[in-house]
Amino acid sequence: MRIISAMAIAAATICGAQEKVLSGIVRNPDGQPRSGVTIRLASSGAVATTGADGAWSLRDDGLGIATGRTAPSVGTSRLIVENGRLKLSFQGRDAVGRAATAGRALGTMAVLGASRRAASVDTLLYAFGDKVFLRDTVSASRSGFVRTFDTTWNASVIYGWLKDARDGQEYRTVKIGAQVWMAQNLNYKVDSSWWYANSADSGLKLGRLYTWASALGLNDSCITKVCKEQVPARIQGVCPVGWHVPGDAEWGILDTAAGAGYRSGKKLKSVTGWMAGGNGTDEYGFRVLAAGERLEDGTINGARMNGNFWSTSELDYRYALGRYLNYNSTYASPYHTFKFFGYSLRCLKDD
C-alpha cells in the first residue's frame, strides 16, 4: 500500500518559547483520505492519528525540533545516524566501548533520561496499527512537502530527504558508509526518458528510465559515438543541484560498504517487489526495485526481474557501464550495455 501525506510545519509562541505545530493530510494514491494512520514525533512522543478526513496535527513540546528553549549540555555524548540507523556515542565510543564510526549528528538529545536540548532534526514515525512503516527526518525549516511511502521502505532506517527545486519532487535519501545516495530512482522528466507503461503512478514508485546520454545531460548523438571528452570526473547530468551521476568507482565504494562479494546485491535490493525468490534484505535502506530496462523498440524488459542503473563510465561508441541486479542473483554486478537502453538513475550527493 502506498500513502501520500501532505505535511506542513508552523511556528507558535507559547509562554515565551517557540513551538512547532506539525500537520498534514494522509491520502491513498486514489486521492481518498486515509484514517487510522499514526504519526509520532520520536523525541517527545507527541502523537497524532488521522481521522476520517485524513488530517492530523501535533504540537512539539519544545523538547525536539522546537527552538527557543535549551537544557544543560550533556558534553560529547550524542545521537548520530550511521548507515541510516540511530546510534549513541559517548566521547567517540558506542554503548559497549567500541570506537564509533563518524555519523551524521542529530544534535544533543535525551541521554539516560537527562533533559533534552533543542535539536534541529527529529524523527517522525508513521504506523498502521502497531507496525511502523516509515521513519523519516523532519526539521524546523521543513514545510509544505508531500510524502510518499509504501511497504517497500525499510522501517528500521531513518531516511533523509531531498527536494528537487526544478519540479518540486521530493526523494528520500540514505547515508551508507561515507556516501549519501538517493533512496529512490530519479523521476525528473527530460527528453529520452520514460515511465514504465507510461504511468505517472509507476513513475512515483520506480522513477524514469533514461538513455546513457540523457542521464548525463548529453546530446542524443552520444548514444552512438564516443563522448568521453564531454564527461568530467564529476558530472551533474540530470541530477538535482548538489548531486551527480555516480561513476563506476563510486558504485564500487557502495558495493564495498554493503559487504562486497556475492551478497552485496541481496543487501541492497528491496524486501518486496521482485519475482518469486528474488527479494532482498535491504539492510541499508538503498531499496533497489526491479524497474527493468527499456529496449530500443520501446518495450520494457525485465520488470520485477532486473534493477539497472547507469554510471558515467563509457566504454566505446556503443557501450557504457552500469550496475545490474537480478532476481536470481545476490550480486550487484558491473555490466556493460548499449547506451540507447533505458536504465534507472540513482544520484549521489556531492562531497
Buried (B, 14 or more C-beta within 10 A) or exposed (E): EBBBBBBBBEEEEEEEBBBBBBBBBBBEBEEEBBBEBBBBBBBBEBEBBBBEEBBBBBBBBBBBBBBEBEBEEBEEBBBBBBBBBBBBBBEEEBEEEEEBBEBBBBBBBBBEEBBBBBBEBBBBBBBBEEEBBBBBBBBBEBBEBBBBBBBBBBBEBBBBBBBBEEEEBBBBBBBBBEBBBBBBBBBBBBEBBBBBEEEEEBBBBBBBBBBBBBBBBBEEEBBEEEBEEBBEEBBBBBBBEEBBBBBBEBBBBBBEBBBEEEBBBBBBBBBEBBBEEBBBBBBBBBBBBBBBBBBEEEEBBBBBBBBBBBBBBBEEEBBBBBBBBBBEBBBBEBBBBBBBBBBBBBBBBEE
